[in-house]
Amino acid sequence: MGAKHNITSEGEPELKGIKKVEAVLDWYKNHFKNPDNKVSIHGILVFSHYPRLHTVPQAYHPVAMGEVMPVTMPQFVNSERQFLNLNWMTTIAPFISIVSHSTSSPENPSVTFRIVLQPIHSNGVNGVHGGCTASLFDFCTTLVLHMISYPGFWHHLGVSRTLNVTYLRPVPMGKPVDVECEIMHASKRLATTRGVIRAAAPPGKEKGPVLAICEHGKYNTDPPASSKL
């Protein structure tokens, strides 16, 4: 993740902190929104590189190579059953929301996101695919950099150098999970962020069990603030 997003109009003040995080997340949701606003359209997903699956959740049907499997994805298909705006975050970003944030430590601000992962994120054996978990970490632990960004300093969110993920428990589908993200260090060129995925806290408990953790190393690609692009 490291794209430029037009979240303010020319002449408007630069958004900062959690307002900037919210604006970029809204940009992703709007970017992947179905323009005709349908809410119950069925799309198709081509499994061109998977053999026939036998151990799949009940919501799935075995598919052979080159066959298609129906999935309900209202955000991603139009009335002609064509996929819209497909890229790596299409099936993840629309389901993310912000739960809370903290600036109690100005150099190490944090944001907690929440997501309910969908059948499209499945590994085929009733859990979330590990690659989806890594992508979720990549996205959220990058987005938290907007808590401190400004033109010339992590404004474009940089590029990944490392992404180390440790999987501790299966990440469930259909149930809310929280992604706690914190900036550990950010200099002019390098940054390190940390992420923890937890099951959403059950009633009477402050936090749910930890499911996965990550450390994300980033390299800043911003041009000097005075440069003209």
C-alpha positions in Angstrom: 0.0 0.0 0.0 1.3 3.4 -0.9 -1.0 5.1 -3.3 -1.9 8.8 -3.4 -5.5 9.5 -2.5 -7.3 12.7 -3.5 -9.1 13.1 -0.1 -9.1 16.9 0.0 -9.8 19.5 -2.7 -7.3 22.1 -3.8 -7.2 24.9 -1.2 -8.7 22.8 1.6 -6.5 22.3 4.8 -4.6 19.1 5.0 -6.3 16.5 7.1 -4.4 15.2 10.1 -4.4 12.3 12.5 -7.4 10.1 12.8 -9.4 12.4 10.5 -6.9 11.5 7.7 -7.1 7.8 8.5 -10.9 8.0 8.3 -10.8 9.9 5.1 -8.5 7.4 3.4 -10.5 4.4 4.6 -13.7 6.1 3.2 -11.8 6.7 -0.1 -11.2 3.0 -0.4 -14.8 2.1 0.4 -16.1 4.6 -2.1 -13.6 3.5 -4.7 -14.8 -0.1 -4.5 -18.5 0.8 -4.2 -21.0 -0.6 -6.6 -22.2 2.4 -8.6 -25.7 1.2 -9.0 -25.9 0.6 -5.2 -27.5 -2.9 -5.5 -27.3 -4.9 -2.3 -28.1 -8.5 -3.3 -26.3 -9.1 -6.6 -24.5 -12.4 -7.2 -21.1 -12.3 -8.8 -18.8 -15.1 -10.0 -15.3 -16.0 -8.9 -13.1 -18.1 -11.3 -10.9 -20.7 -9.7 -8.6 -21.2 -12.6 -5.6 -22.3 -10.6 -7.2 -24.6 -7.9 -8.0 -28.3 -8.3 -11.4 -29.6 -7.1 -12.0 -28.8 -3.4 -13.6 -31.4 -1.2 -13.2 -30.1 2.3 -15.0 -26.8 2.1 -17.5 -25.0 4.3 -21.2 -25.6 3.7 -21.6 -22.2 2.0 -19.2 -23.4 -0.7 -19.6 -25.8 -3.6 -16.7 -27.9 -5.0 -15.4 -26.5 -8.2 -13.1 -27.9 -10.8 -10.3 -26.0 -12.6 -11.7 -23.3 -14.9 -15.2 -23.6 -13.4 -16.9 -20.7 -11.5 -18.4 -20.5 -8.1 -21.2 -18.1 -7.2 -20.5 -15.7 -4.3 -22.6 -12.8 -3.0 -20.4 -9.7 -3.3 -22.7 -6.6 -3.7 -19.8 -4.2 -3.5 -17.8 -5.8 -6.3 -20.2 -6.6 -9.2 -22.6 -4.5 -11.3 -26.0 -5.5 -12.7 -24.4 -7.2 -15.6 -22.5 -9.5 -13.2 -19.2 -8.0 -14.0 -16.5 -7.3 -11.4 -15.7 -3.7 -10.7 -12.5 -2.0 -9.6 -10.7 -5.2 -8.9 -7.4 -5.0 -7.2 -5.7 -6.6 -4.2 -7.8 -4.7 -1.6 -11.2 -5.0 -3.3 -12.5 -7.8 -1.1 -11.0 -6.5 2.2 -11.2 -2.7 2.5 -15.0 -2.3 2.3 -15.5 -4.4 5.4 -13.1 -2.4 7.6 -14.2 0.2 10.2 -12.4 2.1 13.0 -13.1 1.2 16.6 -10.8 3.5 18.5 -7.6 5.4 18.4 -5.1 6.8 20.9 -2.6 9.7 20.8 -1.6 9.4 24.5 1.9 8.8 23.2 2.3 11.3 20.3 5.3 9.4 18.8 3.5 6.0 19.1 -0.1 6.6 18.2 -2.4 3.7 17.6 -5.6 2.8 15.8 -7.9 -0.2 16.3 -9.8 -1.4 13.2 -12.6 -4.0 13.1 -13.5 -6.3 10.3 -15.9 -9.2 9.8 -14.2 -11.5 7.3 -16.4 -13.0 4.5 -16.5 -16.4 2.8 -14.5 -14.9 -0.1 -11.6 -14.7 2.4 -11.7 -18.4 3.2 -8.8 -20.9 3.0 -11.3 -23.6 2.0 -11.2 -25.3 5.5 -13.5 -23.0 7.5 -10.8 -20.4 8.3 -9.4 -17.2 6.9 -6.6 -17.6 4.3 -3.2 -16.7 5.7 -2.5 -14.5 2.7 -5.7 -12.5 3.5 -4.5 -12.1 7.1 -1.2 -10.8 5.9 -2.9 -8.4 3.5 -5.1 -7.1 6.3 -2.0 -6.5 8.4 -0.3 -4.8 5.5 -3.2 -2.4 4.9 -4.0 -1.5 8.5 -0.5 -1.2 9.8 0.3 1.1 6.9 -2.9 3.2 7.3 -1.9 4.0 10.9 1.1 6.0 9.5 -1.4 8.7 8.6 -1.7 9.5 12.3 1.7 11.3 11.9 2.0 12.0 8.2 2.3 15.3 6.4 3.6 16.3 3.0 7.2 15.1 2.7 6.8 12.8 5.8 4.9 9.5 5.1 2.3 11.4 3.2 2.2 8.6 0.5 2.6 5.9 3.1 5.8 4.4 1.6 6.4 0.9 0.5 7.0 -2.3 2.5 10.5 -3.6 3.3 9.4 -6.4 5.6 6.2 -7.9 6.8 6.6 -10.6 9.5 3.4 -12.4 10.4 3.0 -15.0 13.2 -0.2 -17.0 13.2 -1.3 -18.1 16.6 -4.9 -19.2 16.3 -7.3 -19.5 13.3 -8.9 -16.2 12.3 -12.6 -16.9 12.0 -15.0 -15.9 9.2 -18.3 -14.2 10.0 -17.2 -13.0 13.4 -15.7 -9.6 14.2 -12.0 -9.3 14.8 -10.0 -6.3 15.9 -6.7 -5.2 14.3 -4.7 -3.2 16.8 -2.1 -1.1 15.0 0.7 1.0 16.5 3.6 3.0 15.2 6.7 1.8 16.9 9.2 4.1 15.2 9.1 6.5 12.3 12.1 8.5 11.0 12.5 10.4 7.7 13.1 7.3 5.7 12.2 4.2 7.8 9.3 3.2 9.9 8.2 0.2 11.9 4.6 -0.6 12.8 3.1 -3.4 14.8 -0.2 -5.2 14.5 -2.2 -7.5 16.6 -5.4 -9.3 15.5 -7.7 -10.3 18.2 -11.1 -11.8 18.4 -13.5 -9.0 19.4 -13.9 -8.9 23.1 -16.7 -11.2 24.4 -19.2 -9.7 26.9 -17.6 -8.9 30.3 -14.1 -9.0 28.9 -11.8 -6.1 27.9 -10.1 -7.9 25.0 -10.4 -11.1 23.1 -7.7 -13.7 22.5 -4.7 -12.9 20.2 -5.0 -14.6 16.8 -2.0 -13.3 14.9 0.7 -10.6 15.3 3.0 -8.8 12.9 5.8 -6.4 12.5 5.8 -4.2 9.4 8.9 -2.4 8.1 8.3 0.6 5.7 10.4 2.8 3.5 9.3 6.4 2.9 8.9 7.3 -0.8 7.7 10.9 -0.4 9.5 13.5 -2.4 10.6 16.6 -0.5 7.6 18.7 0.4 8.8 21.6 -1.8 9.2 19.4 -4.9 6.7 19.7 -7.7 5.3 16.5 -9.1 
